[in-house]
Amino acid sequence: MTRLAIPPQALFEHEMLASITSELRTAIFSRNVDRLRTMTLAFQDHLHRMLSFEEQGGFISIVLESRPDFRDDVDLLLREHDCFRMSAKRILARLPGSLATDDAAIRKTSRDLLMLLEKLDEHNTREVDLLASAVVGDEASDVPERPWDDEPGRFA
């Protein structure tokens, strides 16, 4: 993959994840446990694919080639990737079993999924801003350190 091909591929991956997260949100509000489980699996699979793409020659290499001074920002985003993976895995592990009949468990899992999706949206916005700053050279966009008040290293 050439350097010029990476931004369209990154855009495609983000658009695909946006489509899946939209379906996941619909599944959350439908309260259909089977649909929730199916969409959470699809979300986790594509999230892993997208994060791996970004880490292995995706936008990260472009940012660091263009702006080595953005290393701290990239490192923060990479740490967040690990948190997203752990959170998705933890949530998915709670889906089997008694969830189908446990209304409180469905509500908690749904809340955790929605929180994870919100954090992912914030993260993606910062990634896009960082990529734009590196490629276009616009330094006006600063990437905030930690835009949330959650327990460090844990999203859900």
Secondary structure, DSSP 8 states (H G I E B T S, - for coil): --GGGHHHHHHHHHHHHHHHHHHHHHHHHHT-HHHHHHHHHHHHHHHHHHHHHHHTTSHHHHHHHH-GGGHHHHHHHHHHHHHHHHHHHHHHHHSSSGGGT-HHHHHHHHHHHHHHHHHHHHHHHHHHHHHHHHHH--TT----S----S-TT---
